[in-house]
Amino acid sequence: MMRKLTAEFIGTAWLVLGGCGSAVLAANFGGVGNPLGIAFVGVSLAFGLTVLTMAFAIGHISGCHLNPAVSVGLWAGGRFPAAELPPYIIAQVLGGIVGAGILYLIASGAAGFDVGAGFASNGYGEHSPGGYSMLAALVCEIVMTFAFLFVILGATDRRAPAGFAPIAIGLCLTLIHLISIPVTNTSVNPARSTAPALFAGGWALAQLWLFWVAPIVGALIAGFVYRTVAEEH
């Protein structure tokens, strides 16, 4: 178990550092119109790559959940024991916080850095990149997490082609970000949301509840639906 939890800790730290780091350090590098900035597409790809690379690195150790919603969804899908949920979730949240801490140390080395600007936190209303409402954010996060878990459960099904799951899962997360960054800055992962919110404080912490509730609801629905769809007769 300690090996599994260590793997989840490292993997989630990498997800937050790589994904949120791309948003904080590289998305708008040089200002508007600068061709060196990676923008939404680059950030989307960065999040997908963190999961893809870690899935190959630690998938055989811990399953590479990196996300409390994934652990809950796998439990709902009959793939993960309930007794392991609390330690997995704790390891993921702590790993995310460490990843955000490393990012903070790097980002604060630049003149003019303002953690209060958001620090890649998730939000709705005036804190949504596109000004989307709380209801829109709630629906978006539920549906996107549902799709993410549905793909994970299908790609890791014993009947699926072996060895390709990390690619499908990483590309799915990339697609989810391409769709939903304008709405919520994309969570689908309570650990990813918690880590930067702890540093940003204020509104980011006040709105954090949605980025726990919605991903877990979406994951639970996906787990139960996939069991129904995939059941062999």
Secondary structure, DSSP 8 states (H G I E B T S, - for coil): -HHHHHHHHHHHHHHIIIIIHIIIIITTTTSTT-TT--HHHHHHHHHHHHHHHHHHHHHHHH----SHHHHHHHHHTTSS-GGGHHHHHHHHHHHHHHHHHHHHHHHTTSTT--GGG-TT----GGGSTT---HHHHHHHHHHHHHHHHHHHHHHTSTTS-TT-HHHHHHHHHHHHHHHHHHHHS--S-HHHHHHHHHHH-THHHHTTTHHHHHHHHHHHHHHHHHHHHH---
